[in-house]
Amino acid sequence: MSSDNRKRPVLRADPRPAGRPAKAAKAKPKPKPKAPPRKAPAKKAAPRKSVARKPAPSRKRRRSGGGPPPRGFFARIGWSIKRLIGWIFGVIFAITWRGIAVLLLILAGATAYHYSTLPPALDLTDARVRGSVTLLDREGDVYAWRGDQFGGIITADTVSPHLKNAIIATEDRRFYRHFGISPRGIASAVRINLREGRGPLSGHGGSTITQQVAKLLCLGTDFSPESGQTEAEYEAECRSGGIWRKVKEIPYSMALETAYTKDEILTIYLNRAYLGAGARGFEAASQRYFGKSAAEVTPPEAAMLAGLLVAPTRFAPTNDLARSQRRAATIIGLMQEQGYLSDTEAAVAQANPATLSAAAERLAGGYFADWVMDSGPSFLTSETTEDVIIRTTFDQRIQNAAEEALQYVFDTKVSKGSKAQAAIVVMSADGAVRAMVGGRKLQVSGAFNRATQALRQTGSAFKPFVYAAALDLGYRPNDLILDAPLTINIPGSGPWSPRNYTGNFYGEVTLTEALMNSLNTPAVRLSEEVGRENVRKVATDFGIARKMADGPALALGASESTLLEMTAAYAGILNGGSSVAPYGLTELRLLGDTTPLMGQAGGIGERVVSQRAAQELTYMMYRVIADGTGGRAKLPENRQAAGKTGTTQAARDAWFVGFTADYVAGIWMGYDDNTPLTGVTGGGLPAEIWRETMTRVHEGRPQKPLPMTLPPARAPEAPQVVQSRPDTREDPIRNAAERVIRDVLGQILGRN
């Protein structure tokens, strides 16, 4: 037996000859197995030595600049900078994603909060602070609108498809694809603003329709008068476009997108957008400008309405129709580009631009409408929260006549560039105002009204009240009065001597001649004779409500009044001596109701002077136009008319007020700053404006005689000369007694 410890022979390969390929070595046959040896006692196995394995390379990306620092000074600096930059970017990344996560949580919370506060969509279609007032003329036709007009709810389904397409093409072409905000639109707007030299959010805002709705809803904050803000301040805050405001719009817009469908959001927009001329919503605007529903508008009309969104006042067709049409043409091009109109439809729309309805085009009665709004109860007019319908005395034909007359005279008789102003009032004998022009600028709303708001000295236009007081006390048109130098001592002021406009005196003249030629000293003598208090009372009872002058200059119109008051006072002379209260409102009711809340049938008040006195005064004023200072007011075809000129000191004011059997008209002319007129008296341009107005007003009307009484011929052998008796001017009892005596004597002598 061989020993177990015997070494086995080492097998070696045969050496390979150089230059020859290696051959496979023949394997030697394995020796046959021998019988197993007798087992020796088991020995304890030695522990296996662990072999240290090289660690596998980590799959984790090594940080930039990791590992041991390189050798070399500059290499170490580069390595340090690289590690610092890597650390900074790591911190920024960590802060950024955590900040974004926080912002998303805040955005989600704010959106959820706004979502919980939103009511049903239809509840947001009409949340006006004020109601609307629609004014009708005497025939029942609309001529003016005030307040916030709301034509009724119109939805995205019922509005004209052309209008819907025009709005989307103009305001938000991706409206049906975005989630409430459009980053692309904002970026585009910022780029345009910067290119045009503005701030990034100044000018184009890039707001979607949803964001505009959020702005219209003021982010869910309703106006409250108790907040201390005015309505204008509230709306300005809602329209503000700062960065913080834009940020606040985002969650609210996303809440709108979550709560409502796209068509519901568009419905809110259609009903709340402001479109100029007091119109809130497209239905009101369509009715206002075109006299039709927003469901019926054509492509050019739809384009014009959509064009109002960017700047309602600037592009309102009632402000500048040509500019509004140019804006509409641009929008028609956008609709064509985006496939809403075919080439043929766009060409037809461009060739036939939208025009205003007849009522909107006239734009008549702005001053009159403002006056009616001020004269009615504020809670049903200027401050109404309801939609109100007011029927008025306004006559659009007469208004057009007055406006045309004023324009004609200023175009043909007044030098170009003149800043002089004029005002006109036309009314019926019962005080029903038919037309009103408050200044040379005709198409206005809320402007200063010189017919109702300007207090001006009346000059000689006041003299008829002096003669009315005298006639009512028994004087007659043919009674004589002295036109001669007169001096009155005024306590505290010293002597005062009135003079005539011509500088001459004419001796004894009749009362008719004195009024006809507007002589000053006879008017003062007569006022002193009958008593200033009586003159003041007659003027006050006729409607001159202002405080009057205390001295003798009262007779010459030193007191102030408005044109409306003076015209109404003359209407009292026309109607036979009764006062009138000028009125324009005849019926007021709420929209949808048939029963009026208030109304007025006439303005005639109490009698001021006798009918005889009024009719004799009418004759005297008839002579003013026929033979006196008012000759330039004569009407064609010898139509009878009566009136009185008026010119104040230094010609700061020029008046002509007069009437026919049908209408009373008052004219005032002057400068707003009281600059004296040059070469203008009441018998000049004001008389011509009056003639042009009344000629147009009476076109086609039959002639009617004035309600006047011609005085009996005066007996030359028994003249009655009225002397100045200042001692009687403050004795009303004596004056009344004299009046009774004169009436009795007049009846005995057959003078009545």
C-alpha positions in Angstrom: 0.0 0.0 0.0 1.2 3.4 -0.8 1.3 6.0 1.9 -1.3 8.7 2.0 1.4 11.3 2.4 3.0 10.4 -0.8 3.1 13.4 -3.2 1.3 13.2 -6.4 3.4 13.9 -9.5 3.0 17.4 -11.0 1.5 17.3 -14.4 3.3 19.6 -16.9 2.5 20.4 -20.5 5.0 19.5 -23.1 7.1 22.4 -24.3 5.9 23.9 -27.6 8.3 24.3 -30.4 8.8 27.9 -31.4 6.9 29.1 -34.3 4.3 26.3 -34.3 0.8 26.4 -33.0 0.1 24.8 -29.8 -1.4 21.3 -29.9 -3.7 19.8 -27.4 -1.9 17.7 -24.9 -2.9 14.2 -24.7 -4.5 13.4 -21.4 -2.9 10.6 -19.5 -5.2 7.8 -18.5 -6.5 8.1 -14.9 -5.1 5.4 -12.6 -7.7 3.0 -11.4 -9.0 3.7 -8.0 -7.5 1.8 -5.2 -9.3 0.3 -2.2 -10.1 3.0 0.4 -7.5 3.1 3.1 -8.4 2.4 6.7 -9.8 5.5 8.3 -7.6 7.3 10.7 -9.1 9.0 13.8 -11.0 12.2 12.9 -9.0 15.3 13.4 -10.6 18.7 14.1 -10.7 20.8 11.0 -8.7 24.0 11.1 -10.9 27.1 10.8 -11.2 28.5 7.3 -9.4 31.7 6.7 -11.7 34.5 5.5 -10.6 36.2 2.3 -11.0 39.9 2.3 -13.1 40.9 -0.7 -12.7 44.2 -2.5 -15.9 46.2 -2.0 -18.2 46.6 -5.0 -18.3 50.1 -6.5 -21.3 52.1 -5.2 -24.1 52.9 -7.6 -24.7 56.2 -6.0 -23.4 59.1 -8.1 -20.5 60.8 -6.4 -20.9 64.4 -5.6 -19.1 66.9 -7.7 -15.8 67.7 -6.2 -15.9 64.6 -4.0 -12.9 62.4 -3.1 -9.5 63.5 -1.8 -8.4 66.9 -2.8 -5.9 66.9 -5.7 -2.3 67.9 -5.3 -1.2 71.3 -6.3 -2.3 74.8 -5.1 -4.4 75.8 -8.1 -6.0 72.4 -8.4 -7.0 72.6 -4.8 -8.6 76.1 -5.3 -10.6 74.8 -8.3 -11.6 71.8 -6.4 -12.8 74.0 -3.5 -14.8 76.3 -5.8 -16.4 73.4 -7.5 -17.5 71.9 -4.1 -18.9 75.4 -3.0 -20.9 75.8 -6.2 -22.3 72.3 -5.9 -23.3 73.0 -2.3 -25.0 76.3 -3.2 -27.0 74.6 -6.0 -27.9 71.8 -3.7 -29.3 74.3 -1.1 -31.2 76.3 -3.8 -32.7 73.1 -5.1 -33.8 72.0 -1.7 -35.3 75.4 -0.8 -37.0 75.7 -4.2 -38.8 72.4 -4.2 -39.9 72.9 -0.6 -41.0 76.5 -1.4 -43.0 75.2 -4.5 -44.6 72.6 -2.3 -45.6 75.2 0.2 -46.9 77.6 -2.5 -48.9 74.8 -4.0 -50.4 74.0 -0.6 -51.3 77.7 -0.1 -52.8 77.9 -3.6 -54.8 74.8 -3.0 -56.1 76.2 0.3 -57.0 79.6 -1.2 -58.7 78.0 -4.1 -60.7 75.7 -1.8 -61.7 78.7 0.3 -62.9 80.7 -2.6 -64.7 77.7 -4.0 -66.6 77.4 -0.8 -67.8 81.0 -1.0 -69.1 81.0 -4.6 -72.9 81.1 -5.1 -74.7 79.7 -8.1 -73.5 81.3 -11.3 -76.8 83.0 -12.1 -76.7 84.9 -8.7 -73.6 86.7 -10.0 -75.0 88.0 -13.3 -76.5 91.2 -11.8 -74.9 92.6 -8.7 -75.1 96.3 -9.6 -74.8 98.8 -6.8 -77.2 101.2 -8.6 -80.3 100.6 -10.6 -81.1 102.1 -14.0 -83.2 105.0 -15.1 -84.7 105.0 -18.6 -86.2 108.4 -19.7 -89.1 108.6 -22.1 -90.2 111.7 -24.0 -93.8 113.0 -24.1 -94.6 110.5 -26.9 -93.2 107.5 -24.8 -90.0 107.0 -26.8 -86.7 106.5 -25.1 -84.3 109.5 -25.4 -81.9 109.0 -22.5 -80.5 106.5 -20.0 -79.0 107.1 -16.6 -77.6 104.9 -13.9 -76.3 101.3 -14.5 -78.4 100.0 -17.4 -79.1 96.2 -17.2 -81.1 94.8 -20.1 -81.8 91.4 -18.4 -79.9 88.2 -18.1 -78.5 86.7 -21.3 -76.5 83.5 -21.3 -73.7 82.0 -23.4 -76.4 79.8 -25.0 -78.9 82.6 -25.9 -76.5 85.3 -27.0 -75.8 85.7 -30.7 -73.0 83.2 -31.8 -71.3 86.1 -33.6 -71.0 88.1 -30.3 -69.7 85.0 -28.4 -67.1 84.4 -31.1 -66.1 88.1 -31.3 -65.5 88.2 -27.5 -63.4 85.0 -27.5 -61.4 86.1 -30.6 -60.7 89.4 -29.0 -60.2 88.7 -25.3 -59.1 85.0 -24.9 -58.7 82.7 -27.9 -57.7 79.8 -25.6 -60.7 80.3 -23.2 -62.0 76.8 -23.6 -58.6 75.2 -23.2 -56.9 76.8 -20.2 -57.6 76.3 -16.5 -58.3 79.9 -15.6 -54.9 81.5 -16.2 -52.8 81.5 -19.3 -49.0 81.6 -18.7 -48.5 81.9 -22.4 -50.8 84.9 -22.5 -49.1 86.6 -19.5 -45.7 86.0 -21.0 -46.8 87.5 -24.3 -48.3 90.5 -22.6 -45.1 91.1 -20.6 -43.1 90.9 -23.8 -45.4 93.4 -25.6 -45.4 95.8 -22.6 -41.6 95.8 -22.4 -41.2 96.3 -26.1 -43.5 99.3 -26.0 -41.5 100.8 -23.1 -43.9 100.2 -20.3 -43.7 98.1 -17.1 -44.2 94.4 -17.4 -47.7 94.5 -16.1 -48.6 98.0 -17.4 -50.9 98.1 -20.4 -51.5 94.6 -21.7 -52.3 92.3 -18.7 -52.6 89.0 -20.4 -55.7 88.3 -18.4 -58.0 85.5 -19.4 -61.8 85.9 -19.5 -61.9 84.0 -16.2 -59.4 86.5 -14.6 -61.5 89.4 -16.0 -64.6 87.8 -14.3 -62.6 87.6 -11.1 -61.9 91.3 -11.4 -65.5 92.1 -12.2 -66.5 90.2 -9.1 -63.8 92.1 -7.1 -62.5 88.8 -5.9 -65.8 88.2 -4.1 -65.9 91.4 -2.2 -69.2 93.3 -2.5 -69.4 97.1 -2.3 -70.6 98.4 1.1 -71.3 102.1 1.8 -70.5 101.4 5.5 -66.9 100.6 4.5 -66.1 104.3 4.1 -65.2 103.9 0.4 -67.1 105.6 -2.4 -68.4 103.6 -5.3 -65.7 105.1 -7.5 -63.0 104.1 -5.1 -64.3 100.6 -4.8 -64.4 100.1 -8.6 -60.9 101.6 -8.9 -59.6 99.1 -6.4 -61.3 96.2 -8.2 -59.7 97.3 -11.5 -56.2 97.8 -10.1 -53.6 95.7 -11.8 -50.6 95.5 -9.6 -48.5 92.3 -9.1 -50.1 91.5 -5.8 -53.5 91.9 -7.3 -52.6 89.6 -10.1 -51.4 87.0 -7.6 -54.6 87.2 -5.7 -56.6 86.7 -8.9 -55.0 83.3 -9.5 -56.7 81.2 -6.8 -60.0 83.0 -7.3 -59.9 82.3 -11.0 -59.0 78.6 -10.4 -62.0 78.5 -8.0 -64.2 79.9 -10.7 -63.0 77.2 -13.1 -63.6 74.5 -10.5 -67.1 75.7 -9.5 -68.5 76.7 -12.9 -68.5 75.5 -16.4 -66.8 77.6 -19.1 -70.2 78.7 -20.4 -71.3 79.8 -16.9 -68.1 81.8 -16.5 -68.8 83.4 -19.9 -72.4 84.1 -18.9 -71.2 86.1 -15.9 -68.9 88.0 -18.1 -71.6 88.8 -20.7 -73.8 90.3 -18.0 -71.3 92.2 -15.8 -68.9 93.8 -18.3 -69.2 97.6 -18.4 -69.6 98.8 -22.0 -69.9 102.5 -21.8 -72.8 105.0 -21.6 -73.9 103.4 -18.4 -74.5 100.0 -20.0 -73.7 97.0 -17.8 -73.7 93.8 -19.8 -74.0 93.1 -23.5 -77.8 93.0 -23.5 -78.0 96.6 -22.1 -75.3 97.8 -24.5 -77.0 96.2 -27.5 -80.3 97.9 -26.6 -78.5 101.1 -25.8 -76.5 101.4 -29.1 -78.5 99.3 -31.6 -82.1 99.1 -30.2 -82.1 95.3 -30.3 -81.3 92.3 -28.2 -77.8 90.9 -27.9 -79.2 87.7 -29.3 -79.9 89.4 -32.6 -76.7 91.3 -33.4 -75.0 90.9 -36.7 -71.2 90.3 -37.1 -70.3 94.0 -37.5 -72.5 94.9 -34.5 -71.0 92.0 -32.5 -67.5 93.3 -33.4 -68.4 96.8 -32.3 -69.7 95.6 -28.9 -66.6 93.4 -28.3 -64.4 96.3 -29.2 -65.8 98.2 -26.2 -64.2 95.9 -23.7 -60.7 97.3 -24.0 -61.8 101.0 -23.4 -65.6 101.4 -23.1 -65.6 105.2 -23.0 -63.0 105.8 -25.7 -64.6 103.3 -28.1 -68.3 104.0 -27.3 -70.1 104.6 -30.6 -72.0 107.4 -29.0 -68.7 109.2 -28.3 -67.0 108.7 -31.7 -68.8 106.4 -34.2 -65.9 106.4 -36.7 -63.4 105.3 -34.1 -65.7 102.6 -32.9 -66.1 101.3 -36.4 -62.3 101.2 -37.0 -62.0 99.1 -33.8 -64.7 96.8 -35.0 -62.9 96.3 -38.3 -59.8 95.1 -36.4 -62.0 92.6 -34.5 -63.6 91.3 -37.7 -60.1 90.6 -38.9 -59.4 88.5 -35.8 -62.6 86.6 -36.2 -61.6 85.8 -39.8 -58.1 84.7 -38.8 -59.5 82.3 -36.1 -62.1 80.8 -38.4 -65.2 82.3 -36.9 -66.0 84.2 -40.2 -65.4 83.1 -43.7 -63.6 85.4 -46.1 -66.9 86.3 -47.7 -68.7 87.0 -44.4 -65.7 89.1 -43.2 -65.8 91.1 -46.5 -69.5 91.8 -46.1 -69.0 92.8 -42.5 -66.2 95.2 -43.4 -68.2 96.7 -46.1 -71.3 97.3 -43.9 -70.1 98.6 -40.5 -72.5 98.9 -37.6 -74.4 102.1 -37.1 -76.3 103.5 -34.1 -80.1 103.3 -33.6 -82.1 106.4 -34.1 -82.5 107.1 -30.4 -78.8 106.5 -29.7 -77.7 108.6 -32.7 -79.8 111.6 -31.6 -78.2 111.8 -28.2 -80.7 114.6 -27.5 -81.7 115.9 -24.1 -78.6 115.4 -22.0 -79.1 118.6 -20.1 -82.8 117.9 -19.7 -82.2 114.4 -18.5 -79.8 115.5 -15.9 -82.2 118.2 -14.7 -85.0 115.6 -14.4 -82.7 113.3 -12.5 -81.9 116.1 -10.1 -85.5 117.3 -9.7 -86.9 113.9 -8.7 -86.4 112.0 -5.4 -82.9 110.8 -5.3 -83.8 107.3 -4.0 -85.7 106.8 -7.2 -83.4 108.7 -9.6 -79.7 109.3 -9.0 -79.4 106.8 -6.0 -81.9 104.2 -7.1 -81.2 100.6 -6.6 -84.2 99.7 -8.7 -84.8 99.9 -12.4 -86.9 102.9 -13.0 -88.9 104.3 -16.0 -89.6 108.0 -16.1 -91.9 109.6 -18.5 -91.2 113.3 -19.1 -92.4 116.5 -20.9 -89.4 116.3 -23.3 -90.1 117.0 -27.0 -87.3 115.7 -29.2 -88.5 117.8 -32.2 -88.3 121.0 -30.2 -85.0 120.0 -28.7 -83.5 119.4 -32.1 -84.9 122.8 -33.2 -83.2 124.6 -30.2 -79.9 122.8 -30.8 -79.9 123.6 -34.5 -80.7 127.2 -33.9 -77.9 127.6 -31.4 -75.4 125.9 -33.8 -76.5 128.0 -36.7 -76.1 131.4 -34.9 -72.7 130.5 -33.5 -71.5 129.2 -36.9 -72.7 132.2 -38.8 -72.8 135.2 -36.4 -70.1 134.5 -33.8 -66.4 134.7 -34.4 -64.5 131.4 -34.5 -62.7 130.6 -31.4 -65.1 132.5 -29.2 -65.5 131.0 -25.7 -68.9 132.6 -25.2 -71.6 130.3 -24.0 -75.4 130.2 -24.4 -78.4 128.4 -22.9 -81.9 127.8 -24.1 -85.1 126.7 -22.3 -88.4 126.1 -24.1 -91.6 125.4 -22.2 -95.4 125.4 -22.4 -97.5 128.0 -20.6 -98.2 125.6 -17.7 -94.4 125.1 -17.0 -93.9 121.8 -18.9 -90.3 122.1 -20.1 -90.1 120.8 -23.7 -86.4 121.4 -24.5 -83.2 122.5 -22.7 -79.8 123.4 -23.9 -77.3 124.1 -21.1 -74.3 125.1 -23.2 -72.7 124.9 -26.6 -71.5 121.4 -26.1 -74.7 119.5 -26.9 -74.0 115.8 -26.5 -73.3 115.6 -22.8 -74.1 113.9 -19.5 -73.4 115.3 -16.1 -72.1 118.6 -17.5 -72.5 122.1 -16.0 -76.0 123.2 -17.0 -76.1 127.0 -17.6 -79.9 126.9 -17.9 -80.5 125.6 -14.4 -77.3 126.1 -12.4 -75.8 129.4 -13.5 -77.0 132.4 -11.4 -76.7 135.5 -13.5 -77.9 139.1 -13.2 -81.1 139.5 -15.3 -80.7 143.1 -16.4 -83.7 144.6 -18.2 -85.3 141.2 -18.6 -86.5 141.8 -15.0 -88.5 145.0 -16.0 -91.7 143.2 -16.9 -92.2 142.4 -13.2 -92.1 146.1 -12.4 -94.8 146.8 -15.0 -96.8 143.8 -13.9 -96.9 145.1 -10.3 -98.0 148.6 -11.6 -100.6 147.2 -14.0 -102.0 145.0 -11.2 -102.3 148.1 -9.1 -104.4 149.8 -11.8 -101.9 151.5 -14.1 -102.6 151.2 -17.8 -100.2 150.7 -20.7 -100.9 154.2 -22.0 -100.3 156.0 -18.8 -97.5 158.6 -18.9 -94.3 158.5 -17.0 -91.4 160.9 -17.0 -88.1 159.9 -18.5 -85.7 162.5 -17.1 -82.6 162.6 -14.9 -83.3 161.0 -11.5 -81.2 160.9 -8.4 -82.0 158.8 -5.3 -80.1 159.0 -2.1 -79.3 155.4 -0.9 -78.5 155.2 2.8 -74.9 154.1 3.3 -74.1 154.5 -0.4 -74.9 158.0 -1.3 -76.7 159.4 -4.3 -77.5 157.1 -7.3 -78.5 158.2 -10.7 -79.7 155.7 -13.3 -79.2 156.5 -17.0 -80.6 155.0 -20.2 -78.5 152.8 -22.4 -78.5 155.5 -25.1 -77.5 158.2 -22.6 -80.5 160.3 -23.7 -83.8 161.2 -22.0 -87.1 161.3 -23.8 -89.4 163.3 -21.5 -93.0 162.0 -21.0 -93.5 158.5 -22.4 -96.2 155.9 -22.0 -95.5 152.8 -20.0 -95.7 150.9 -23.2 -93.0 153.1 -24.8 -90.8 152.9 -21.7 -90.9 149.1 -21.7 -90.7 148.9 -25.5 -87.5 150.9 -25.6 -86.2 149.5 -22.3 -85.8 152.9 -20.7 -84.2 152.8 -17.3 -85.3 155.9 -15.4 -89.0 155.3 -16.0 -88.6 151.8 -14.7 -86.9 153.0 -11.5 -89.6 155.8 -11.1 -92.4 153.3 -11.5 -90.8 150.8 -9.1 -90.4 153.5 -6.5 -94.0 154.6 -7.1 -95.6 151.2 -6.7 -93.2 150.1 -4.0 -90.1 147.9 -4.2 -91.8 145.4 -1.9 -94.7 145.0 -4.3 -92.3 144.5 -7.2 -90.3 142.0 -5.2 -93.4 140.1 -4.2 -94.6 139.9 -7.8 -91.3 138.6 -9.0 -91.1 136.1 -6.2 -94.6 134.8 -6.7 -93.8 134.3 -10.4 -90.9 132.1 -9.4 -87.8 134.2 -9.0 -86.7 132.4 -5.9 -83.4 134.1 -5.3 -82.7 136.9 -2.8 -83.3 140.2 -4.6 -81.5 143.5 -4.5 -82.7 145.9 -1.7 -82.0 149.2 -3.4 -83.7 151.0 -6.3 -81.5 149.1 -8.8 -83.9 146.2 -8.2 -86.0 147.6 -11.1 -83.0 147.3 -13.5 -82.3 143.6 -12.8 -79.5 143.8 -10.3 -80.7 140.5 -8.8 -79.6 137.1 -10.0 -81.7 134.3 -11.3 -81.4 131.2 -13.5 -82.7 131.0 -17.1 -85.1 128.3 -16.1 -86.7 130.5 -13.4 -86.9 133.5 -15.8 -88.6 131.5 -18.5 -91.1 130.0 -16.1 -91.9 133.5 -14.8 -92.6 134.7 -18.3 -94.8 131.6 -18.7 -96.9 133.0 -15.9 -97.5 136.1 -18.0 -98.6 134.0 -21.0 -101.0 131.9 -19.0 -102.9 134.9 -17.7 -101.1 135.8 -14.5 -100.7 132.5 -12.6 -97.4 131.3 -11.3 -95.9 128.1 -12.7 -93.5 125.6 -11.3 -91.3 124.3 -14.2 -91.5 120.5 -14.4 -90.2 117.7 -16.6 -91.3 114.5 -14.8 -94.9 113.4 -15.5 -94.8 109.7 -14.4 -92.4 107.5 -12.5 -92.7 103.7 -12.2 -90.6 100.7 -11.6 -89.6 98.5 -14.5 -92.2 95.8 -15.0 -94.9 97.7 -13.0 -97.9 99.4 -14.6 -98.9 101.6 -11.6 -97.0 104.8 -11.3 -95.3 105.6 -8.0 -95.6 109.3 -8.7 -96.6 111.8 -11.4 -97.5 115.4 -12.2 -100.1 116.7 -14.6 -99.3 120.4 -14.6 -97.3 123.2 -13.0 -99.8 126.1 -12.7 -99.9 127.5 -9.2 -101.7 130.5 -7.6 -102.6 133.7 -9.3 -100.0 136.5 -9.1 -101.6 139.3 -11.0 -105.0 139.8 -12.6 -105.7 138.4 -16.0 -106.3 142.0 -17.2 -102.8 143.0 -16.0 -101.2 139.9 -17.6 -102.9 140.5 -21.0 -102.0 144.2 -21.0 -98.4 143.3 -20.1 -98.5 140.8 -23.0 -99.5 143.7 -25.3 -96.6 145.8 -24.1 -94.1 143.0 -24.6 -95.6 142.4 -28.0 -94.7 146.0 -28.9 -91.1 145.2 -27.7 -90.7 142.9 -30.6 -92.9 144.7 -33.1 -91.5 148.2 -32.6 -88.8 148.2 -29.9 -85.5 146.7 -28.8 -86.5 143.1 -29.7 -87.0 143.7 -33.4 -84.4 141.1 -34.3 -86.7 138.5 -32.7 -89.6 139.0 -35.2 -90.9 135.7 -36.4 -91.8 135.1 -40.1 -95.3 135.3 -41.5 -96.1 138.0 -38.9 -96.6 135.4 -36.2 -97.4 137.3 -33.0 -94.8 137.1 -30.3 -94.0 139.0 -27.1 -90.7 139.3 -25.2 -88.1 141.4 -23.5 -84.4 142.0 -24.0 -82.0 142.2 -21.1 -78.4 143.4 -20.8 -76.5 143.7 -17.6 -73.8 146.1 -16.5 -70.7 146.0 -18.8 -72.6 143.5 -21.0 -71.6 140.5 -18.9 -75.0 138.9 -19.6 -77.4 139.2 -22.5 -80.9 137.9 -22.4 -84.0 137.5 -24.5 -87.1 135.9 -23.1 -90.4 135.8 -24.9 -93.4 133.8 -26.0 -95.9 133.0 -28.7 -99.4 131.7 -28.0 -97.9 128.2 -27.9 -94.5 128.3 -26.2 -92.2 130.3 -24.0 -88.5 130.4 -24.8 -85.6 131.9 -22.8 -82.1 132.6 -24.1 -79.0 133.6 -22.1 -75.6 134.4 -23.5 -72.4 135.2 -21.7 -69.0 134.0 -20.5 -68.6 131.5 -17.7 -66.0 133.7 -16.1 -68.1 136.9 -16.3 -65.9 138.4 -19.1 -67.9 141.2 -20.7 -69.4 140.4 -24.1 -68.1 142.5 -27.0 -70.8 144.2 -29.1 -73.6 141.9 -27.8 -76.8 143.1 -26.1 -80.0 141.2 -25.4 -81.5 142.6 -28.6 -78.7 141.2 -30.7 -77.5 137.6 -30.7 -79.8 136.3 -28.0 -82.8 137.7 -29.9 -81.5 136.1 -33.1 -81.1 132.7 -31.3 -84.6 133.1 -30.0 -86.0 133.8 -33.5 -84.1 130.9 -35.0 -85.4 128.6 -32.3 -89.0 129.6 -32.4 -89.1 129.7 -36.2 -88.1 126.0 -36.2 -90.3 125.1 -33.2 -93.4 126.6 -35.0 -92.8 125.0 -38.4 -96.1 123.5 -39.6 -98.1 124.9 -36.6 -101.1 127.1 -37.3 -100.9 130.7 -36.2 -102.6 131.7 -33.0 -103.1 135.2 -31.7 -101.4 136.2 -28.4 -103.8 136.5 -25.4 -103.4 140.2 -25.1 -105.6 143.2 -24.5 -105.0 146.3 -26.5 -105.4 149.4 -24.3 -107.9 152.1 -25.2 -106.7 155.2 -26.9 -105.3 157.8 -24.4 -107.2 161.1 -24.3 -104.6 163.7 -25.1 -106.3 166.4 -23.1 -106.1 164.6 -19.9 -102.6 163.0 -19.6 -101.7 161.1 -16.5 -98.1 161.8 -15.5 -96.7 159.5 -12.9 -94.3 161.3 -10.6 -91.8 159.7 -8.3 -93.1 159.4 -4.8 -90.4 157.6 -2.7 -92.4 158.2 0.5 -95.0 155.6 -0.6 -92.6 152.8 -1.6 -92.6 151.2 1.8 -96.4 151.7 2.6 -98.2 148.5 1.3 -101.5 149.5 3.0 -101.6 152.8 1.2 -100.6 151.1 -2.1 -103.4 148.5 -1.7 -105.9 151.3 -1.0 -104.8 153.2 -4.1 -105.1 150.0 -6.1 -108.8 149.6 -5.0 -109.6 153.2 -5.7 -108.0 153.0 -9.2 -110.0 149.9 -10.0 -113.3 151.5 -8.9 -112.5 154.6 -10.9 -111.5 152.6 -13.9 -114.8 150.8 -13.9 -116.8 154.0 -13.5 -114.9 155.6 -16.4 -115.2 152.5 -18.6 -111.5 151.8 -18.7 -112.0 148.1 -18.1 
